[in-house]
Amino acid sequence: MIVVKNVFRLKYGQARPALAAFKEGRALMQKHSVAKDTRVMTDLVGPAYTMVMEQTYASLAEFEAEGAKIMGGPLSDEFRAWYQKFTPFVESGYREIYTLVE
């Protein structure tokens, strides 16, 4: 089992609109049965305006297959349209991938 965390550093004051846009994206992914197990977290302490999307997958292969659905399948046009709505709120970001031990 692996845990994938996509960490987004949002532009100052853009947490609410970014979360609203993200909810649209999550609904789109759920509609197409992609990224079913998704949690969203925002900062309490540490760098302000941080949003984390956390997903759990059985393996890296499953993670890669989900990415292929989003980027190369019929969902890709819808995803690109949503992505254009979300990215204006983001200043930077990075991904962390962990092995779930317990």
URSUL-V749426 format. One line per field, one symbol per residue. ss: DSSP state (H for helix, E for strand, L for the rest). psi: psi as a letter, one per 40 degrees, with the letter a starting at -180 (. if undefined). Layout:
ss = ???
psi = ???
This chain:
ss = LEEEEEEEEELLLLHHHHHHHHHHHHHHHHHLLLLLLEEEEELLLLLLLEEEEEEEELLHHHHHHHHHHHHHLLHHHHHHHHHHHHHHHEEEEEEEEEELLL
psi = hihhhhhhhiiheedddddddddddddddddefifdghihiiidiahifhhhhhihididdddddddddddeadeddddddddddddeehdiiiihhihhd.
